[in-house]
């Protein structure tokens, strides 16, 4: 398994990237919205509760070993 962690501040960019990938999967969620715009709005609403957070986006990518 190969893992990569990236932090950022752009919810929309991350969601568009994830959902444009052919083999990407959303493994789980507790969000009420299923659209990119709806998820972005929910994330931004939650993020606005704490103005000290500079990089609220954490993108964890997991890729299985090519031999698996």
PyMOL Python script that loads the backbone (N, CA, C, O; Angstrom):
from pymol import cmd

cmd.read_pdbstr("""\
ATOM      1  N   UNK A   1       0.855  -1.166   0.000  1.00  0.00           N
ATOM      2  CA  UNK A   1       0.000   0.000   0.000  1.00  0.00           C
ATOM      3  C   UNK A   1       0.897   1.225   0.000  1.00  0.00           C
ATOM      4  O   UNK A   1       1.862   1.310   0.760  1.00  0.00           O
ATOM      5  N   UNK A   2       0.567   2.154  -0.852  1.00  0.00           N
ATOM      6  CA  UNK A   2       1.293   3.412  -0.935  1.00  0.00           C
ATOM      7  C   UNK A   2       0.348   4.508  -0.488  1.00  0.00           C
ATOM      8  O   UNK A   2      -0.767   4.616  -0.999  1.00  0.00           O
ATOM      9  N   UNK A   3       0.785   5.326   0.468  1.00  0.00           N
ATOM     10  CA  UNK A   3      -0.044   6.401   0.983  1.00  0.00           C
ATOM     11  C   UNK A   3       0.578   7.755   0.734  1.00  0.00           C
ATOM     12  O   UNK A   3       1.800   7.891   0.690  1.00  0.00           O
ATOM     13  N   UNK A   4      -0.274   8.763   0.568  1.00  0.00           N
ATOM     14  CA  UNK A   4       0.189  10.125   0.371  1.00  0.00           C
ATOM     15  C   UNK A   4      -0.795  11.058   1.057  1.00  0.00           C
ATOM     16  O   UNK A   4      -2.006  10.904   0.902  1.00  0.00           O
ATOM     17  N   UNK A   5      -0.288  12.019   1.811  1.00  0.00           N
ATOM     18  CA  UNK A   5      -1.134  12.992   2.499  1.00  0.00           C
ATOM     19  C   UNK A   5      -0.820  14.388   1.977  1.00  0.00           C
ATOM     20  O   UNK A   5       0.345  14.768   1.860  1.00  0.00           O
ATOM     21  N   UNK A   6      -1.868  15.149   1.665  1.00  0.00           N
ATOM     22  CA  UNK A   6      -1.725  16.508   1.165  1.00  0.00           C
ATOM     23  C   UNK A   6      -2.698  17.397   1.912  1.00  0.00           C
ATOM     24  O   UNK A   6      -3.849  17.017   2.123  1.00  0.00           O
ATOM     25  N   UNK A   7      -2.245  18.592   2.319  1.00  0.00           N
ATOM     26  CA  UNK A   7      -3.151  19.520   2.973  1.00  0.00           C
ATOM     27  C   UNK A   7      -3.349  20.744   2.084  1.00  0.00           C
ATOM     28  O   UNK A   7      -2.476  21.096   1.291  1.00  0.00           O
ATOM     29  N   UNK A   8      -4.500  21.384   2.226  1.00  0.00           N
ATOM     30  CA  UNK A   8      -4.808  22.541   1.411  1.00  0.00           C
ATOM     31  C   UNK A   8      -5.977  23.320   1.970  1.00  0.00           C
ATOM     32  O   UNK A   8      -6.393  23.110   3.109  1.00  0.00           O
ATOM     33  N   UNK A   9      -6.509  24.231   1.151  1.00  0.00           N
ATOM     34  CA  UNK A   9      -7.599  25.090   1.603  1.00  0.00           C
ATOM     35  C   UNK A   9      -8.769  25.120   0.632  1.00  0.00           C
ATOM     36  O   UNK A   9      -9.737  25.843   0.868  1.00  0.00           O
ATOM     37  N   UNK A  10      -8.711  24.361  -0.445  1.00  0.00           N
ATOM     38  CA  UNK A  10      -9.721  24.443  -1.501  1.00  0.00           C
ATOM     39  C   UNK A  10     -10.567  23.177  -1.551  1.00  0.00           C
ATOM     40  O   UNK A  10     -10.159  22.174  -2.135  1.00  0.00           O
ATOM     41  N   UNK A  11     -11.748  23.226  -0.936  1.00  0.00           N
ATOM     42  CA  UNK A  11     -12.637  22.065  -0.926  1.00  0.00           C
ATOM     43  C   UNK A  11     -13.117  21.712  -2.331  1.00  0.00           C
ATOM     44  O   UNK A  11     -13.140  20.541  -2.711  1.00  0.00           O
ATOM     45  N   UNK A  12     -13.495  22.715  -3.085  1.00  0.00           N
ATOM     46  CA  UNK A  12     -14.034  22.460  -4.427  1.00  0.00           C
ATOM     47  C   UNK A  12     -13.008  21.790  -5.328  1.00  0.00           C
ATOM     48  O   UNK A  12     -13.330  20.841  -6.042  1.00  0.00           O
ATOM     49  N   UNK A  13     -11.773  22.280  -5.296  1.00  0.00           N
ATOM     50  CA  UNK A  13     -10.718  21.692  -6.115  1.00  0.00           C
ATOM     51  C   UNK A  13     -10.485  20.232  -5.772  1.00  0.00           C
ATOM     52  O   UNK A  13     -10.325  19.401  -6.666  1.00  0.00           O
ATOM     53  N   UNK A  14     -10.463  19.916  -4.495  1.00  0.00           N
ATOM     54  CA  UNK A  14     -10.256  18.530  -4.080  1.00  0.00           C
ATOM     55  C   UNK A  14     -11.421  17.652  -4.513  1.00  0.00           C
ATOM     56  O   UNK A  14     -11.205  16.561  -5.040  1.00  0.00           O
ATOM     57  N   UNK A  15     -12.644  18.105  -4.304  1.00  0.00           N
ATOM     58  CA  UNK A  15     -13.814  17.306  -4.682  1.00  0.00           C
ATOM     59  C   UNK A  15     -13.865  17.081  -6.197  1.00  0.00           C
ATOM     60  O   UNK A  15     -14.170  15.978  -6.651  1.00  0.00           O
ATOM     61  N   UNK A  16     -13.572  18.108  -6.966  1.00  0.00           N
ATOM     62  CA  UNK A  16     -13.565  17.952  -8.427  1.00  0.00           C
ATOM     63  C   UNK A  16     -12.483  16.965  -8.852  1.00  0.00           C
ATOM     64  O   UNK A  16     -12.704  16.148  -9.746  1.00  0.00           O
ATOM     65  N   UNK A  17     -11.328  17.035  -8.222  1.00  0.00           N
ATOM     66  CA  UNK A  17     -10.238  16.114  -8.542  1.00  0.00           C
ATOM     67  C   UNK A  17     -10.639  14.670  -8.223  1.00  0.00           C
ATOM     68  O   UNK A  17     -10.454  13.771  -9.043  1.00  0.00           O
ATOM     69  N   UNK A  18     -11.177  14.464  -7.050  1.00  0.00           N
ATOM     70  CA  UNK A  18     -11.544  13.110  -6.627  1.00  0.00           C
ATOM     71  C   UNK A  18     -12.600  12.507  -7.549  1.00  0.00           C
ATOM     72  O   UNK A  18     -12.466  11.366  -7.991  1.00  0.00           O
ATOM     73  N   UNK A  19     -13.647  13.275  -7.835  1.00  0.00           N
ATOM     74  CA  UNK A  19     -14.743  12.726  -8.625  1.00  0.00           C
ATOM     75  C   UNK A  19     -14.463  12.688 -10.120  1.00  0.00           C
ATOM     76  O   UNK A  19     -15.247  12.114 -10.876  1.00  0.00           O
ATOM     77  N   UNK A  20     -13.368  13.285 -10.557  1.00  0.00           N
ATOM     78  CA  UNK A  20     -13.002  13.190 -11.977  1.00  0.00           C
ATOM     79  C   UNK A  20     -12.114  11.978 -12.247  1.00  0.00           C
ATOM     80  O   UNK A  20     -11.925  11.592 -13.400  1.00  0.00           O
ATOM     81  N   UNK A  21     -11.579  11.387 -11.210  1.00  0.00           N
ATOM     82  CA  UNK A  21     -10.708  10.219 -11.359  1.00  0.00           C
ATOM     83  C   UNK A  21     -11.545   8.985 -11.658  1.00  0.00           C
ATOM     84  O   UNK A  21     -12.562   8.750 -11.005  1.00  0.00           O
ATOM     85  N   UNK A  22     -11.128   8.203 -12.633  1.00  0.00           N
ATOM     86  CA  UNK A  22     -11.898   7.035 -13.059  1.00  0.00           C
ATOM     87  C   UNK A  22     -12.038   5.986 -11.973  1.00  0.00           C
ATOM     88  O   UNK A  22     -13.116   5.418 -11.798  1.00  0.00           O
ATOM     89  N   UNK A  23     -10.973   5.721 -11.246  1.00  0.00           N
ATOM     90  CA  UNK A  23     -10.989   4.624 -10.282  1.00  0.00           C
ATOM     91  C   UNK A  23     -11.136   5.080  -8.835  1.00  0.00           C
ATOM     92  O   UNK A  23     -10.979   4.273  -7.919  1.00  0.00           O
ATOM     93  N   UNK A  24     -11.435   6.359  -8.611  1.00  0.00           N
ATOM     94  CA  UNK A  24     -11.571   6.830  -7.230  1.00  0.00           C
ATOM     95  C   UNK A  24     -12.911   6.385  -6.649  1.00  0.00           C
ATOM     96  O   UNK A  24     -13.885   6.178  -7.373  1.00  0.00           O
ATOM     97  N   UNK A  25     -12.933   6.242  -5.325  1.00  0.00           N
ATOM     98  CA  UNK A  25     -14.136   5.807  -4.624  1.00  0.00           C
ATOM     99  C   UNK A  25     -14.302   6.616  -3.353  1.00  0.00           C
ATOM    100  O   UNK A  25     -13.332   6.897  -2.650  1.00  0.00           O
ATOM    101  N   UNK A  26     -15.527   6.982  -3.067  1.00  0.00           N
ATOM    102  CA  UNK A  26     -15.861   7.583  -1.787  1.00  0.00           C
ATOM    103  C   UNK A  26     -16.223   6.437  -0.860  1.00  0.00           C
ATOM    104  O   UNK A  26     -17.252   5.787  -1.044  1.00  0.00           O
ATOM    105  N   UNK A  27     -15.386   6.187   0.131  1.00  0.00           N
ATOM    106  CA  UNK A  27     -15.567   5.015   0.988  1.00  0.00           C
ATOM    107  C   UNK A  27     -16.636   5.208   2.057  1.00  0.00           C
ATOM    108  O   UNK A  27     -17.259   4.242   2.497  1.00  0.00           O
ATOM    109  N   UNK A  28     -16.847   6.431   2.469  1.00  0.00           N
ATOM    110  CA  UNK A  28     -17.847   6.677   3.495  1.00  0.00           C
ATOM    111  C   UNK A  28     -18.026   8.166   3.699  1.00  0.00           C
ATOM    112  O   UNK A  28     -17.152   8.961   3.351  1.00  0.00           O
ATOM    113  N   UNK A  29     -19.153   8.535   4.259  1.00  0.00           N
ATOM    114  CA  UNK A  29     -19.421   9.945   4.477  1.00  0.00           C
ATOM    115  C   UNK A  29     -20.568  10.110   5.471  1.00  0.00           C
ATOM    116  O   UNK A  29     -21.448   9.255   5.572  1.00  0.00           O
ATOM    117  N   UNK A  30     -20.542  11.208   6.189  1.00  0.00           N
ATOM    118  CA  UNK A  30     -21.679  11.556   7.033  1.00  0.00           C
ATOM    119  C   UNK A  30     -22.286  12.869   6.562  1.00  0.00           C
ATOM    120  O   UNK A  30     -22.983  13.546   7.318  1.00  0.00           O
ATOM    121  N   UNK A  31     -22.020  13.225   5.310  1.00  0.00           N
ATOM    122  CA  UNK A  31     -22.556  14.447   4.734  1.00  0.00           C
ATOM    123  C   UNK A  31     -23.979  14.226   4.256  1.00  0.00           C
ATOM    124  O   UNK A  31     -24.346  13.114   3.874  1.00  0.00           O
ATOM    125  N   UNK A  32     -24.780  15.280   4.277  1.00  0.00           N
ATOM    126  CA  UNK A  32     -26.149  15.193   3.803  1.00  0.00           C
ATOM    127  C   UNK A  32     -26.259  15.337   2.295  1.00  0.00           C
ATOM    128  O   UNK A  32     -27.237  14.891   1.696  1.00  0.00           O
ATOM    129  N   UNK A  33     -25.261  15.957   1.682  1.00  0.00           N
ATOM    130  CA  UNK A  33     -25.284  16.224   0.248  1.00  0.00           C
ATOM    131  C   UNK A  33     -24.450  15.197  -0.511  1.00  0.00           C
ATOM    132  O   UNK A  33     -23.480  14.655   0.019  1.00  0.00           O
ATOM    133  N   UNK A  34     -24.837  14.939  -1.750  1.00  0.00           N
ATOM    134  CA  UNK A  34     -24.087  14.000  -2.586  1.00  0.00           C
ATOM    135  C   UNK A  34     -23.435  14.673  -3.788  1.00  0.00           C
ATOM    136  O   UNK A  34     -22.599  14.061  -4.454  1.00  0.00           O
ATOM    137  N   UNK A  35     -23.800  15.923  -4.080  1.00  0.00           N
ATOM    138  CA  UNK A  35     -23.212  16.636  -5.211  1.00  0.00           C
ATOM    139  C   UNK A  35     -21.936  17.345  -4.760  1.00  0.00           C
ATOM    140  O   UNK A  35     -21.734  17.587  -3.570  1.00  0.00           O
ATOM    141  N   UNK A  36     -21.086  17.671  -5.719  1.00  0.00           N
ATOM    142  CA  UNK A  36     -19.837  18.370  -5.403  1.00  0.00           C
ATOM    143  C   UNK A  36     -20.146  19.719  -4.756  1.00  0.00           C
ATOM    144  O   UNK A  36     -19.545  20.068  -3.739  1.00  0.00           O
ATOM    145  N   UNK A  37     -21.068  20.473  -5.330  1.00  0.00           N
ATOM    146  CA  UNK A  37     -21.410  21.783  -4.779  1.00  0.00           C
ATOM    147  C   UNK A  37     -22.002  21.659  -3.378  1.00  0.00           C
ATOM    148  O   UNK A  37     -21.667  22.445  -2.492  1.00  0.00           O
ATOM    149  N   UNK A  38     -22.871  20.685  -3.177  1.00  0.00           N
ATOM    150  CA  UNK A  38     -23.472  20.486  -1.860  1.00  0.00           C
ATOM    151  C   UNK A  38     -22.439  20.117  -0.805  1.00  0.00           C
ATOM    152  O   UNK A  38     -22.465  20.643   0.308  1.00  0.00           O
ATOM    153  N   UNK A  39     -21.528  19.211  -1.157  1.00  0.00           N
ATOM    154  CA  UNK A  39     -20.468  18.827  -0.216  1.00  0.00           C
ATOM    155  C   UNK A  39     -19.572  20.018   0.086  1.00  0.00           C
ATOM    156  O   UNK A  39     -19.204  20.246   1.238  1.00  0.00           O
ATOM    157  N   UNK A  40     -19.220  20.781  -0.949  1.00  0.00           N
ATOM    158  CA  UNK A  40     -18.373  21.955  -0.759  1.00  0.00           C
ATOM    159  C   UNK A  40     -19.028  22.929   0.219  1.00  0.00           C
ATOM    160  O   UNK A  40     -18.364  23.438   1.122  1.00  0.00           O
ATOM    161  N   UNK A  41     -20.309  23.187   0.048  1.00  0.00           N
ATOM    162  CA  UNK A  41     -21.015  24.113   0.936  1.00  0.00           C
ATOM    163  C   UNK A  41     -21.054  23.599   2.368  1.00  0.00           C
ATOM    164  O   UNK A  41     -20.899  24.381   3.307  1.00  0.00           O
ATOM    165  N   UNK A  42     -21.255  22.308   2.550  1.00  0.00           N
ATOM    166  CA  UNK A  42     -21.248  21.743   3.907  1.00  0.00           C
ATOM    167  C   UNK A  42     -19.873  21.882   4.545  1.00  0.00           C
ATOM    168  O   UNK A  42     -19.765  22.289   5.702  1.00  0.00           O
ATOM    169  N   UNK A  43     -18.826  21.549   3.805  1.00  0.00           N
ATOM    170  CA  UNK A  43     -17.463  21.662   4.333  1.00  0.00           C
ATOM    171  C   UNK A  43     -17.151  23.109   4.708  1.00  0.00           C
ATOM    172  O   UNK A  43     -16.587  23.362   5.773  1.00  0.00           O
ATOM    173  N   UNK A  44     -17.510  24.053   3.852  1.00  0.00           N
ATOM    174  CA  UNK A  44     -17.219  25.464   4.125  1.00  0.00           C
ATOM    175  C   UNK A  44     -18.001  25.977   5.329  1.00  0.00           C
ATOM    176  O   UNK A  44     -17.485  26.787   6.099  1.00  0.00           O
ATOM    177  N   UNK A  45     -19.246  25.512   5.501  1.00  0.00           N
ATOM    178  CA  UNK A  45     -20.036  25.923   6.664  1.00  0.00           C
ATOM    179  C   UNK A  45     -19.383  25.437   7.960  1.00  0.00           C
ATOM    180  O   UNK A  45     -19.302  26.181   8.938  1.00  0.00           O
ATOM    181  N   UNK A  46     -18.927  24.205   7.961  1.00  0.00           N
ATOM    182  CA  UNK A  46     -18.266  23.653   9.143  1.00  0.00           C
ATOM    183  C   UNK A  46     -16.938  24.362   9.387  1.00  0.00           C
ATOM    184  O   UNK A  46     -16.603  24.686  10.527  1.00  0.00           O
ATOM    185  N   UNK A  47     -16.189  24.601   8.326  1.00  0.00           N
ATOM    186  CA  UNK A  47     -14.885  25.257   8.428  1.00  0.00           C
ATOM    187  C   UNK A  47     -15.012  26.675   8.989  1.00  0.00           C
ATOM    188  O   UNK A  47     -14.126  27.137   9.708  1.00  0.00           O
ATOM    189  N   UNK A  48     -16.095  27.356   8.669  1.00  0.00           N
ATOM    190  CA  UNK A  48     -16.271  28.740   9.128  1.00  0.00           C
ATOM    191  C   UNK A  48     -16.453  28.836  10.641  1.00  0.00           C
ATOM    192  O   UNK A  48     -16.383  29.933  11.193  1.00  0.00           O
ATOM    193  N   UNK A  49     -16.682  27.726  11.316  1.00  0.00           N
ATOM    194  CA  UNK A  49     -16.854  27.735  12.769  1.00  0.00           C
ATOM    195  C   UNK A  49     -15.542  27.964  13.512  1.00  0.00           C
ATOM    196  O   UNK A  49     -15.561  28.343  14.683  1.00  0.00           O
ATOM    197  N   UNK A  50     -14.403  27.742  12.855  1.00  0.00           N
ATOM    198  CA  UNK A  50     -13.109  27.938  13.492  1.00  0.00           C
ATOM    199  C   UNK A  50     -12.199  28.690  12.520  1.00  0.00           C
ATOM    200  O   UNK A  50     -11.655  28.094  11.591  1.00  0.00           O
ATOM    201  N   UNK A  51     -12.036  29.969  12.728  1.00  0.00           N
ATOM    202  CA  UNK A  51     -11.264  30.807  11.810  1.00  0.00           C
ATOM    203  C   UNK A  51      -9.752  30.653  11.990  1.00  0.00           C
ATOM    204  O   UNK A  51      -8.981  31.206  11.205  1.00  0.00           O
ATOM    205  N   UNK A  52      -9.322  29.918  13.003  1.00  0.00           N
ATOM    206  CA  UNK A  52      -7.887  29.713  13.212  1.00  0.00           C
ATOM    207  C   UNK A  52      -7.307  28.652  12.282  1.00  0.00           C
ATOM    208  O   UNK A  52      -6.091  28.585  12.099  1.00  0.00           O
ATOM    209  N   UNK A  53      -8.151  27.839  11.707  1.00  0.00           N
ATOM    210  CA  UNK A  53      -7.680  26.767  10.829  1.00  0.00           C
ATOM    211  C   UNK A  53      -7.299  27.369   9.486  1.00  0.00           C
ATOM    212  O   UNK A  53      -8.125  27.992   8.819  1.00  0.00           O
ATOM    213  N   UNK A  54      -6.038  27.180   9.092  1.00  0.00           N
ATOM    214  CA  UNK A  54      -5.558  27.743   7.831  1.00  0.00           C
ATOM    215  C   UNK A  54      -5.704  26.773   6.673  1.00  0.00           C
ATOM    216  O   UNK A  54      -5.997  27.191   5.553  1.00  0.00           O
ATOM    217  N   UNK A  55      -5.508  25.505   6.919  1.00  0.00           N
ATOM    218  CA  UNK A  55      -5.579  24.486   5.867  1.00  0.00           C
ATOM    219  C   UNK A  55      -6.570  23.396   6.306  1.00  0.00           C
ATOM    220  O   UNK A  55      -6.161  22.393   6.892  1.00  0.00           O
ATOM    221  N   UNK A  56      -7.840  23.583   6.034  1.00  0.00           N
ATOM    222  CA  UNK A  56      -8.849  22.642   6.527  1.00  0.00           C
ATOM    223  C   UNK A  56      -8.979  21.363   5.706  1.00  0.00           C
ATOM    224  O   UNK A  56      -9.686  20.442   6.114  1.00  0.00           O
ATOM    225  N   UNK A  57      -8.319  21.292   4.575  1.00  0.00           N
ATOM    226  CA  UNK A  57      -8.468  20.138   3.680  1.00  0.00           C
ATOM    227  C   UNK A  57      -7.304  19.176   3.883  1.00  0.00           C
ATOM    228  O   UNK A  57      -6.140  19.563   3.781  1.00  0.00           O
ATOM    229  N   UNK A  58      -7.628  17.929   4.169  1.00  0.00           N
ATOM    230  CA  UNK A  58      -6.629  16.871   4.242  1.00  0.00           C
ATOM    231  C   UNK A  58      -7.045  15.791   3.259  1.00  0.00           C
ATOM    232  O   UNK A  58      -8.098  15.173   3.410  1.00  0.00           O
ATOM    233  N   UNK A  59      -6.221  15.570   2.262  1.00  0.00           N
ATOM    234  CA  UNK A  59      -6.507  14.569   1.236  1.00  0.00           C
ATOM    235  C   UNK A  59      -5.546  13.408   1.444  1.00  0.00           C
ATOM    236  O   UNK A  59      -4.333  13.559   1.295  1.00  0.00           O
ATOM    237  N   UNK A  60      -6.094  12.254   1.787  1.00  0.00           N
ATOM    238  CA  UNK A  60      -5.302  11.048   1.967  1.00  0.00           C
ATOM    239  C   UNK A  60      -5.550  10.130   0.780  1.00  0.00           C
ATOM    240  O   UNK A  60      -6.684   9.724   0.524  1.00  0.00           O
ATOM    241  N   UNK A  61      -4.489   9.809   0.063  1.00  0.00           N
ATOM    242  CA  UNK A  61      -4.591   8.907  -1.087  1.00  0.00           C
ATOM    243  C   UNK A  61      -3.961   7.583  -0.711  1.00  0.00           C
ATOM    244  O   UNK A  61      -2.848   7.546  -0.187  1.00  0.00           O
ATOM    245  N   UNK A  62      -4.664   6.500  -0.975  1.00  0.00           N
ATOM    246  CA  UNK A  62      -4.137   5.170  -0.739  1.00  0.00           C
ATOM    247  C   UNK A  62      -4.163   4.412  -2.053  1.00  0.00           C
ATOM    248  O   UNK A  62      -5.202   4.330  -2.707  1.00  0.00           O
ATOM    249  N   UNK A  63      -3.042   3.867  -2.433  1.00  0.00           N
ATOM    250  CA  UNK A  63      -2.950   3.098  -3.671  1.00  0.00           C
ATOM    251  C   UNK A  63      -2.427   1.712  -3.334  1.00  0.00           C
ATOM    252  O   UNK A  63      -1.407   1.581  -2.657  1.00  0.00           O
ATOM    253  N   UNK A  64      -3.115   0.676  -3.799  1.00  0.00           N
ATOM    254  CA  UNK A  64      -2.619  -0.679  -3.546  1.00  0.00           C
ATOM    255  C   UNK A  64      -1.335  -0.943  -4.326  1.00  0.00           C
ATOM    256  O   UNK A  64      -1.081  -0.320  -5.357  1.00  0.00           O
ATOM    257  N   UNK A  65      -0.554  -1.846  -3.834  1.00  0.00           N
ATOM    258  CA  UNK A  65       0.672  -2.232  -4.520  1.00  0.00           C
ATOM    259  C   UNK A  65       0.314  -2.775  -5.901  1.00  0.00           C
ATOM    260  O   UNK A  65      -0.684  -3.484  -6.030  1.00  0.00           O
ATOM    261  N   UNK A  66       1.093  -2.467  -6.934  1.00  0.00           N
ATOM    262  CA  UNK A  66       0.768  -2.914  -8.295  1.00  0.00           C
ATOM    263  C   UNK A  66       0.668  -4.433  -8.457  1.00  0.00           C
ATOM    264  O   UNK A  66       0.000  -4.911  -9.374  1.00  0.00           O
ATOM    265  N   UNK A  67       1.315  -5.186  -7.592  1.00  0.00           N
ATOM    266  CA  UNK A  67       1.292  -6.644  -7.705  1.00  0.00           C
ATOM    267  C   UNK A  67       0.023  -7.269  -7.122  1.00  0.00           C
ATOM    268  O   UNK A  67      -0.216  -8.463  -7.302  1.00  0.00           O
ATOM    269  N   UNK A  68      -0.781  -6.480  -6.433  1.00  0.00           N
ATOM    270  CA  UNK A  68      -1.977  -7.010  -5.765  1.00  0.00           C
ATOM    271  C   UNK A  68      -3.152  -7.013  -6.708  1.00  0.00           C
ATOM    272  O   UNK A  68      -4.248  -7.424  -6.327  1.00  0.00           O
TER     273      UNK A  68
END
""", "prot")
cmd.dss("prot")
cmd.show_as("cartoon", "prot")
cmd.util.cbc("prot")
cmd.orient("prot")
